[in-house]
Amino acid sequence: MTLRRPVHVAMFSGGAASAYVAYNMVQTHGKDNCILFFTNTLWEDEDNYRFMNEISDYIGVDITYRTDGRTPEEVFIDDRFLGNSRLAKCSEELKVRQTLIFLEELRDQEKLEPILYFGIGPHEKHRAENLTKFYEHYPLEPIETRFPMIDTFIKDMNVKKIIQEDWGIKLPRMYDLGFSHANCGGRCVRGGYEHYAQLYKIWPNQYQLQEEMEERFRENFEKDVSILKKDGGPFTLRQYREQMDREGITKFLKQKDDTVPCVCTI
């Protein structure tokens, strides 16, 4: 096997944790040995790009972008399958597949051996374990994964405060708006009831776009499917919106989701 030079790759999602992990990685291994890697779904909130660009400037490393070229809706159409809280082909195609292609190109074309860094915290150790297993089995050869928020940094480190107060960089606006993550500008199909109630309250126009997308899919493919589920069956965003309008949105903002975040989550 050809020996490859190690290269440290921050899986840069646009969130505070991945930003701090990227900073620490570059401080430890040097700019010339590091990559900030971001896969773009084309549905990202515009303020995420502002944040990522400011972080990139602060760290001193350009962002390496990869884009499939399709939006999540276009993936659903091509696969004739509407993403939902349990299965999101958009994540698989737009994030995971693009990442694997990029990593194999680093090996084959650049003769580099990637080491991946994730901004996953101690409360999500199960995700870290799943990612470790994934990158052990799905690339052509296993790829090392590192989780500094779990293994290296002190537990009470407030990375949001460091970024805002010490670095002088404002966090993505979706944090302040109360979203648990900033996936796809709020249109994440794995969001669940609480997430979509928050979306309807804060950005009703984004909710409307998602509702219209769901209706288009149902009509075009003549399938009784939906992003959300209720009592084991379809429950459309239109039905959910009408229920929130009738009963008031407040109680739905407190309805905890039991869905599992996909790899897009910041």
N, C-alpha and C positions, 0 to 999 in steps of 0.2 A: 504493500500500500504506500502511495506517495505521501511523504510527510507534508503536512499543511501548517502554515503559521496561524496561531490562534487569533481570532478577532472577536471582540466582545460586542454583543448586539443587544441593545435595550429595546424591548418590545414596547414601543412608545405609543400609548393609547390616547393621550391627551388629558390624562388625569394627574392629580397631584402626586400620588405615590409613584407612578411610573416616571414622572419628571424628576423626582428626587433620586430615585434609583439610577436613572440615566446620568445625573450629575455626579453621584458618588462613583459610578462605574468609570466615567471619564477622568475624574480626579485620581482614581487608583491606577488606571491602565494607560492613560494618555490619549490625546485626541486622535493620533494617527492609528491607534489600535481599536477604535470604537466606532460603532454605527448606531444612529438613532433610526429605528425602523417603524414605519407607520403604514398600515393598509387602509385605504380610503374606500368607504362604501358609497360615496357621493351623496349621502344623506346627512352628513355630519353638520352639527350646528356651527354657524360661521364663527362664533366666539371661540370654539375649540381650536380653529386654525390660528386665530390671533394668539392664544395662549401657547400653542406649540411653537410658533415662530419666535415668540419672546423667550421661551425656554431654550430653544436652539441657539439664539443669539447669545444668551447668558452663558450657556455651556461652551459655545464655540465650535459646535459640530452641526453640519447641515443635516436636515432630515432626508432620509431615503424613503421615497414614496413608492408604493406599489398599488395599482388599481386594476381590477378585472375589466373595468369599462362599463359594467352593468350596475344598475341600482338594485336594491333588494327586490323591488317589484318585478324587474325584468328577470331576475333569477326565478321568482315564483312562476312567472309565465312560461319560461323556458322549461322548467321542471314539471309544470302543470300541478304544482303543489303549493298551497298557501302556508307560509311559515306560521308557527304558533308557539305557545309557551313550552311545548315539549320537544319540538323539532324545528330547527331554524336552518334551512339549507343556505340562506343568505350568509350566515356566519361561516358555514363550511366552504362555500365557494369564494366569497369575497375576502375573507380573512385567512382561514386555515390553508386553503389551497395556494393562495398567493404567497403565503409565508413559506410553505414547503418548496415551492418553485424557486423562490429567492435564495433559500438556504442551500439548495443543491447547486444553484449557479455559483454561489460563493465557493463551494468546494470544487466544482468542475472547471470553472473558468478562471477564478481568482486564486485557486490553490490555498484557500483559507479554511480554517476549521472554526465554525461559529460556536460561541458559548452564549446562551440566551439568558437575559435578565428580565424578571417580571416584577411588577409593583403590587404583588399580592400580599396582604397582611395576615397576621396570626389568626384572625377570625375566619379565614378562608383556606385553612390548611388542606381541606379536601380538594380544593381546586388545584393547589400546588402539587398534590400527589397525583392527580389526574393528568396534569400537564407533563409531569416527569415521566409517567408511564407512556403518554402519547409520543413524546419525543425520543423515547427509548425504542419504540416499535415502528412508527410510521415513516420516518426518513429512511433512506437506503442504508444508512449507518446511524447508530444512536447519536444523539446530540445532547450535550450537557446543559442542564437548566439550573439556574440559581435564583434564590428568592431572598434578597437581602432584608426585606421588611420582616421576614420571619427569622432568618438565621443570623443576621449580622447586627442590625440596628437595635438600640434600646427600645423596649416595648412602649414607653410613654412618649416617644418622639412625635412631635406635632409637625408633620411635614407641611401642612397647609399654612401654618403660622410662619414657618421658616421661609416658604416661597413668597408669601405676601409681605412680611415685615422685613426680613433680611435681604431678600432678593429684589423686593419692590415690584413684584409681578402679580397682577390681579388674577385670581383663579377663574376658571371658566364660569360663565354666568349661571349655568345649570345647577351648580352647587348652591348658590344663593337662592335660587328659585325653589329649592327643596327636592329636586330629583335625586334619586339614589345613585343614578349613573347618567352619563351623557351619550349613550349609544344612539346613533342615527338621529340626532336632533330630537329625541323624545319618541321617535316612531319605532322603537324596538319591539319586534313581535313577541319577545319573551318577557315583556314588561309586567303582565298581570293586571289584576283589577285596581289595586292601589295606584300603580304607575299610570294607568290610563285615566283614572279619576284626576290625578295630579295634572296630567297633560291637558285634559278638558278644562280644568280650572285655570291653568296658567297660560296655555297656548291653544285656545279652541280652534284656531286656524290649522294648527298641526294635527289636532285630533280629526278635524274635518278631512284633511288630506288622507289620513290613514283610513278613515271610514269610507271615503270614496274609492280608495285603492281596493279595499276589501270587497265592496259592492261590484266593482268592475270584474274582479276575479270570479266572483260567484256567478255573475251574468254571462261572462264570456265562456266559462267552462261548464256552466249549468250544474254546479256542485253546491250542495248545502254544507258549506264549510265556513269556519270563522277563526279568527286569531285567538279569541277567548273561548273558554268552554264553561258550561253550566249544567250540572246534573248529568254529566257524562255526554252531553250533546253540544251542538253549535250554539253560540250566543254571540250575535253580531255586535259590532261597535255601534251600529244604529240602535239596536235594542238596549244596549247598555246606556247610551246617551239619553234615550227616552226615559229609562228608569231613573237616571240621575236627575233629570229635569222634573220628574214627578215627585220623587222622594227627597230631593235635596242632596247636594253633593257631599256634604260634610261627613256623613257616616261612611261613605265609600273611600274617603281619604284615610280612614283608619283601618281599612280592611287589608290585613297583611297578606302578602302574596307568598305562595308556597312554591313558586317556580324556581328553576335553577338558572342562574345567570350564564349566558354563553361566553365565549372567549373574548367578545368585544368589551366586556365590562371594565370600566376604569377602576 
